[in-house]
């Protein structure tokens, strides 16, 4: 099998470099476990991802900060997390803080835990309507002190659902929803560009409409880190990492079967943390599986001793 390999040449997968950038109005603050050497802070936690169609929620703990630095962390601020081995290091998660837990203690150590959502949750984005609104008549009435009923009517603006003409294609609808609802789609690859012979009327929230249309096209909508992606599983080249993993090169242990009930056997694969590995990533596993696999779900484990990644792959 001929594969283009990007495994580190004479470099090491091992190590535990972790870095967190916090973006505030007064500037960007960087916390690391490796700089300055011997004086970095301890950072632990997990970064998750999957193809379920919703942004992942992650929690990170940072130890023994000054009170001034602890007070910097607030809801809605943006964070970027980088991690990896000594020679493989890059972004593994980014998003806005949704929760800052009170300072806690672990023996002599004190730590702060922050929770952030990787990407924007568009599920509650308001419906979009036609620019040409209609009107509806609203009746009003009340009784006077003499018992006389007085009635009148007023006109009220009525939102009209966006309608697409007969023969419209799925991609056209998705692109308009993306544009008008301000839901950027980083990748749009439909397995088939369905033609709606009788037209199409928007009636759901924008993200729900996009998911439904993607399904009509034998495709799916999902998040990759903080990006919205629409594609299909049979198109692996977009996320091909060109990694060739063995026990001597990248794998922590032998892959094991996690589920055989689906169309494809699902495997649990544990690797040393590599920023190239995320949901959708494609790589070759030379042990047990002996073929290309695609990541469905993953968990990057951040630890001062060794960073690793556990994936469910098919």
N, C-alpha and C positions, 0 to 999 in steps of 0.2 A: 504494500500500500504506500503510495507516495503522498507524503504530507509535508507542508511547509511548517517547520518547527520554530517556535519562538521561546522555547525553554531557555532559562539563563545560561549563557555559555561561560563556564568556569566561575559562575556566581552561585550564591547560596540562597535557597528558599527560606532558610531558617531565620529566626530572630523575632523581635517583638517591638517594632517601632509603631507608636500611636501618636497621633496629633489631632488636636481639636481647635478649630478657628471659630471664635465668637464675634459676630458682627454687631456693633452697637453704633449709636449716633455719634459717640465720641471717638470711634475708631475700631480697629480690629485687634482682638486679643488672641494670642496663640498660646496654647498649653500643650506641652509634649512630655513624653516619658523618657526622652533621650537627650534633651538639650537644656541647659549645658550638661555635658557628660557627667553622670553621677549625681545630678541634682534635679533631674526631671521629676514631674509629679507622677503619681500612680493613676492610671486610667484603665477602667475595666468596663465591660458591658457586652452587648450583642447588637449586631446590625443584621436585620432580617430582610428578606425579599421573597416574592412569589408571583405566580401568574394568575392570582385570583381576581384581578381587576380592581383592587383597592390599594391605596398607598400604605406602605408598611409603617408600623409604630415601633420606635426603638428607644431604649433607655441606656444611658451612659452614666457612670459614676466617676467622680474626680476627687482625689484624696488630698487632704492637708493643704488646702489653699488658704491664703490670708482671707480675713473677713471682707476686706475691700474687694478681692477678686470673687469671692462667693456672691457678693451683692450685685455683681455685674450680670449674673444670669437671671433673665426675666422672660415671661411669656412673650411669644410672637417674635423674639429675636431669632436671627438665622444662624445656623451652625453648619460647619463642614467638617466631616471626620475623615482622616486619612489613616491608613494602617497597612501593615505588610511586614515582610522580612527585611533583612538588612539591605538587600539589593532589589527587592520588588516592593514598591511603596507607592500608594496612590489613593485617590478618593474612593471610599467604600460607602459613604452615606452623606446626605445633606437634606436639610429641611428646617422648618420653623419650630421653635420650642412651644410645646403645649402644656407642660407642667414642670415646675421646679419644686422638688420635695424639700421639706425642712432639713437642715443639717443634721446628720446622724453620726453615731460613733460606733467604731469597731475596735474595741480595746483602747489603745492609746491613739488610734487614728480617728480623724473626723473626715467625713466625706459629704459631698452634695451630689444628688442624682437628678438628672434632667431627662425629660422625655420629649422626643421630637418626632414629627411625621415626615417621612421621606417623600416630599412632593406635595403638591396642593391637592386637597380633597375637593374634587369638582362635583361630587354627588348631589350637593345642595344648591348648585348654581341655578338661578331662577330661569324659568321658561323664557324662550324668545318668541316674539310675535311679529306679525307682518307690520311693515311701516304704515300700512293703510288701515287705520283703526276704524271700527264701525261705531254705531251708537245704539243704545237701547233705551226704551221709555220706562221711567220709574214713576209709579203712582204714589201719591202722598195724600194723607187725609188727617183731619182732627175734628173733634167736636167742640163747639163753642159752649159757653156757660148756659146758653138758652137751649142746648140740645141739638143745634143745627150742625150738620156734617158738611164740612168744606173740603173739597177734593181738588187736586191739581197734579199735573205731570211735569217731570223734568227729563232732560236728556242726559244720559250717562255714557262716558266713553266705554266701548266694548273692545277688548283685545281679540284679534282675529288670528287663528293659528296659521302658520306659514304653510302654504300649499305649493307643491311642485307639479309641473305639468306632466301629462302622460309621456312615458318613455324616458323619464329621468333616470340617470344612473346613480348607483350607490355612492360612488366617489364624489360626485357633485354635491350630494346632500351632506355628506360628512364634512367636506371642505367648507360649506356654508355654515354649518353648525359650529365648527371649530372657529371660524372667523367671527361670527356674531356673538357667540357665547364666551369668547376669549378663552378657549380651551386649546392651547397649542398642541399639535400632534407631531412628535419628533420623527416618527416613521409611519408611513401609510402604504402598506402592501396588502392588497386584497387578493384572495385566491381566485375569486371571480367578481367582476364588477356587475352586480345584478342590475337588470333593467326592470323598473317598476312600470309595467304596461298601463296601469290605471292611475299612475301618479302616486304621490306620497304626501301625507299631511302630518306635520309634527304635532304630537299631543302629549309627549312625556317631557321630563326634564332633559336637558341637552345630553348629559353623559349617558343616561339610560337609552336615549334615542341612538347614540353612536354605538353603544354595545349591541342593541337590537339589530341595527343595520349591518354591523360587522358579522354578527351571527348569520344573517341572511346570506352573507357572502362566504360562508364556511371559514370565517376568520374570527379573530378575537381581539378585544381591547384589554390591555394590561399595563402595568407600570414597570419600568426598569429604572431603578433608583428614583429620580424625581421626574422622569419623562413619561408621557403618555405614548404608548405604542399600539398600533393596529397592524397585525400581520397574521401569519398562519404557521403551524409547526413544520410544515414541509419546506419552509424557506429558511434553512439554517445559515446560509452564507453571511447574512447581515451581522450575526453575532459569533462568527467563527473565530476562536481565539488562537487556533493553530498550536494549541498546547498538546503535548504527548506525555501523559503522566504514567510513571512507573513508581515502584516502591523506592527506587534509588533517586527518583527525580520528581518530587512534587506530592506523592501520596504519603499519608501518615500511616495507613494500614490497608489491608486488603478490602476491596469493595464487597458489600453484602447485599443480597436481595431483600428489599423492603416490602414489595407488593407484586404479586403475579396475577391479580384479578383483572387488570385492565388490558387494553389492546397491546400495550407494550409492557415489558417487565420494568418495574421501577427499582432503582438501585440507590443505596446509601453510600456516598463516596466522601471520605474525609481527606482534605488536602491541607498543606500549609497555606496560610492565607495569601491569596493572590488577587489584587484589585481587578484583574481581568475577568474573574469569575463572579457572575451575577445571574439572576434569572434570565433564561434565554441563551446563555453562553453555551457554545458547542466546543467540546474538546475530546480527545481520544484517550481512552483508558486501556492500558496494555495488560492490566492484571484482571483476571476473571471475566471482565466484560469483553475485552478485545474488540472494541468498536467505538465509533463516535457516539457520544451521548449529549443530551440537551438538558440544561438545568431547569427544573420546575420550581423548586424552592431552595433557599439557602439560608444559613446562619453563620455570619462571621463572628467568631469568639475572640474578644479582645482581652488579652492577659499579659501581664508584665513578663512572664516566663516564655510564652510562645503563643503567637497568634495562629489560629487555625480556621478552617471553613468546612462545615458539614453541609452537603448538598443532597437533595433528592433529584435523581436524574433518570431520564428514560432514553 
